[in-house]
Amino acid sequence: MIKREDRSELEAKIGYVFQDKALLESALTHSSYANEKEAERIESNERLEFLGDAVTGQEIAFLIYENGPDLSEGQMTQTRASLVRTEGLAWAARSIDLGRYLRLGVGAVRTGVCDNDAVLEDAFEALVAAVFLDGGNEAARGMLRKLFTAAVLEKIDGLSEDGHDMDFKSRLQEELQKKGTADIRYAIKENTGPDHDKTFRVAVLIDGKEFGEGVGKTKKNAEKMAARMALEELNCI
């Protein structure tokens, strides 16, 4: 059994408290541990991995679609692939120190598999599946948004299209310079939500007049969307 304090600590990190603690136990049980306890008929997390892979991929795809309105299908596919591959999910597992909570066989403990990327990926997917089965789609979505929103936004901000930076703020500045000097300011009109999942609403002001408004999960993203709206207003895109 996993220590109650360890279980509670992990639940706090993912923002979800299990009703069925056995599901959490299964998600954290590596096959090496289950094999050593074969007489006790303990189930490993392998079946949960299968379900967790699908749930994780779907939610990350939705996050990319929601936060990258100007991305092409190819760019969305590229972004998703970089986040759901072994290294991406192992990164998410390490962000909550998941390896520390795994139930491992004696030999696996000796070889240090708790820090192996593939083992961490599998355990993370199993944990997502356990949350999904225990609390439904919204619970799994909440966990994945808590852990992945910042990473998704960072990936989107780093993308380029045809070799040119997709920074609408720079494009707006360039267009206004062609028309003469102009004072551009970005003003936060509203920010809502908890610290780990905030939403910002930002307006862009050109010579004191509002020309566009954007919404995003970071101020930077909201400013970019506001600049994009301004460019549309000025018939520049």
C-alpha positions in Angstrom: 0.0 0.0 0.0 1.1 3.5 -0.7 1.5 5.7 2.4 -1.5 7.9 3.0 0.7 11.0 3.3 2.4 10.2 -0.1 -1.0 9.6 -1.7 -2.4 12.9 -0.4 0.7 14.8 -1.5 0.4 13.4 -5.1 -3.3 14.2 -5.1 -2.5 17.8 -4.2 0.0 18.1 -7.0 -2.4 17.0 -9.7 -5.4 18.9 -8.2 -7.6 15.8 -7.8 -8.6 13.6 -4.8 -9.6 10.0 -5.6 -12.8 8.5 -4.4 -11.6 5.0 -5.3 -8.1 4.8 -3.9 -7.5 1.4 -5.5 -7.5 3.1 -8.9 -4.6 5.3 -7.8 -2.8 2.3 -6.4 -3.1 0.5 -9.7 -1.9 3.5 -11.7 1.3 3.6 -9.6 2.0 -0.1 -9.8 4.8 -1.1 -12.2 4.7 -4.5 -13.7 7.9 -5.5 -11.8 6.0 -5.1 -8.5 2.9 -6.9 -9.8 5.1 -9.8 -11.0 6.8 -10.1 -7.6 3.4 -10.2 -5.9 1.8 -12.6 -8.4 0.2 -14.7 -5.7 -1.7 -11.6 -4.5 -3.1 -11.0 -8.0 -2.1 -7.4 -8.0 -2.8 -5.6 -11.3 -0.1 -3.4 -12.9 -0.7 -0.1 -14.6 -0.3 -1.5 -18.1 -4.1 -1.6 -19.0 -4.5 1.9 -17.6 -1.7 3.1 -19.9 -3.7 2.3 -23.0 -6.7 4.4 -21.9 -4.5 7.2 -20.6 -2.7 7.5 -23.9 -6.0 8.3 -25.7 -7.3 10.7 -23.0 -4.0 12.6 -22.8 -3.7 13.0 -26.6 -7.3 14.2 -26.9 -7.0 16.9 -24.3 -3.6 18.2 -25.5 -5.0 18.4 -29.0 -7.9 20.4 -27.7 -5.5 22.8 -25.8 -3.5 23.3 -29.0 -6.7 23.9 -31.1 -8.0 26.3 -28.5 -4.9 28.4 -28.0 -3.4 28.3 -31.5 -6.2 29.7 -33.7 -3.6 30.7 -36.4 -1.8 27.4 -36.5 -2.1 25.2 -39.6 -3.0 21.5 -39.3 0.6 20.6 -39.8 1.7 22.9 -37.0 -0.9 21.6 -34.6 0.2 18.0 -35.4 3.8 18.9 -34.9 3.1 20.6 -31.5 0.9 17.7 -30.3 3.6 15.2 -31.3 6.3 17.1 -29.3 4.2 17.0 -26.2 2.8 13.5 -26.2 6.0 11.7 -27.1 7.9 9.9 -24.4 10.1 12.8 -23.4 7.1 15.2 -23.2 5.1 12.9 -20.9 8.2 12.0 -18.8 8.7 15.8 -18.3 5.1 16.1 -17.0 5.7 13.1 -14.7 8.9 14.7 -13.3 7.1 17.9 -12.7 5.0 16.1 -10.1 7.9 13.9 -9.0 5.8 10.9 -10.0 8.7 8.4 -9.9 8.9 8.8 -6.1 5.4 7.4 -5.7 5.7 4.3 -7.9 5.4 0.7 -6.5 8.4 -1.1 -8.0 9.9 -4.5 -7.7 13.1 -5.0 -5.8 15.2 -5.4 -9.0 13.6 -2.4 -10.6 14.4 -0.3 -7.5 18.1 -1.3 -7.7 18.4 -0.4 -11.4 16.7 3.0 -10.9 13.9 2.6 -13.4 11.9 5.2 -11.5 13.7 7.9 -13.5 13.5 6.1 -16.8 11.6 8.1 -19.4 9.5 5.2 -20.7 8.5 4.1 -17.2 7.5 7.6 -16.3 5.6 8.1 -19.5 3.6 4.9 -18.8 2.9 5.8 -15.2 1.7 9.3 -16.2 -0.7 7.9 -18.8 -1.9 5.4 -16.2 -2.5 8.2 -13.7 -4.5 10.2 -16.3 -6.6 7.1 -17.0 -7.2 6.5 -13.3 -8.4 10.1 -12.8 -10.6 9.7 -15.9 -12.2 6.5 -14.6 -12.7 7.9 -11.1 -13.9 11.5 -11.8 -14.8 11.5 -15.5 -13.6 13.6 -18.4 -13.7 16.9 -16.6 -11.5 15.7 -13.8 -8.9 14.4 -16.3 -9.2 17.6 -18.3 -8.5 19.7 -15.1 -5.4 17.7 -14.3 -4.0 17.9 -17.8 -4.7 21.6 -18.1 -3.0 22.2 -14.8 0.1 20.5 -16.0 0.2 21.2 -19.7 -1.3 24.7 -20.4 2.0 26.6 -19.9 3.9 24.0 -22.1 1.3 24.2 -24.9 1.5 28.0 -24.9 5.3 28.0 -24.9 5.3 25.6 -27.9 2.8 27.8 -29.8 4.7 31.0 -29.1 7.9 29.3 -30.5 6.3 28.2 -33.8 7.0 30.0 -37.0 5.3 30.0 -40.3 7.3 29.9 -43.6 10.3 31.0 -41.6 8.7 34.2 -40.3 7.9 34.7 -36.7 4.1 34.6 -36.2 4.2 37.7 -33.9 1.3 39.9 -34.7 2.6 42.6 -32.4 5.7 43.0 -34.6 3.6 43.0 -37.7 1.3 45.7 -36.3 4.3 47.8 -35.3 5.6 47.5 -38.9 2.3 48.4 -40.5 1.9 51.5 -38.4 5.4 52.6 -39.1 4.6 52.6 -42.8 1.7 55.0 -42.0 3.8 57.2 -39.8 4.6 57.2 -36.1 1.9 55.9 -33.7 1.8 55.2 -30.0 0.9 51.5 -29.3 -0.1 50.3 -25.8 -1.5 47.1 -24.5 -3.9 47.3 -21.5 -5.2 44.4 -19.4 -8.9 44.8 -19.1 -9.5 41.6 -17.1 -7.8 38.5 -15.7 -9.8 35.6 -14.3 -9.3 32.1 -12.9 -6.9 30.5 -10.5 -3.1 31.1 -10.7 -2.5 27.9 -12.6 -5.2 28.5 -15.1 -5.7 32.3 -15.6 -7.3 33.9 -18.6 -6.4 37.4 -19.7 -8.4 39.9 -21.7 -6.2 42.6 -23.3 -6.9 45.6 -25.5 -4.5 47.3 -27.9 -4.7 51.1 -28.0 -3.3 53.0 -31.0 -2.9 56.7 -30.2 -5.3 56.2 -27.3 -8.0 54.6 -29.4 -8.9 50.9 -28.9 -8.4 48.9 -32.1 -8.6 45.3 -30.9 -9.1 43.0 -28.0 -7.6 39.5 -27.4 -8.1 36.7 -24.9 -5.4 34.2 -23.9 -3.9 32.1 -21.2 -0.9 34.4 -20.9 -0.7 38.2 -21.2 1.7 37.6 -24.1 -0.8 35.5 -26.0 -3.7 37.8 -25.3 -1.6 40.8 -26.6 -0.8 38.8 -29.8 -4.5 38.1 -30.4 -5.3 41.8 -29.7 -2.7 42.8 -32.3 -4.2 40.4 -34.8 -7.6 41.9 -34.3 -6.1 45.4 -34.8 -4.5 44.2 -38.1 -7.8 42.9 -39.3 -9.4 46.3 -38.3 -6.8 48.1 -40.3 -7.3 45.7 -43.3 -3.7 44.5 -43.1 -4.4 40.8 -43.0 
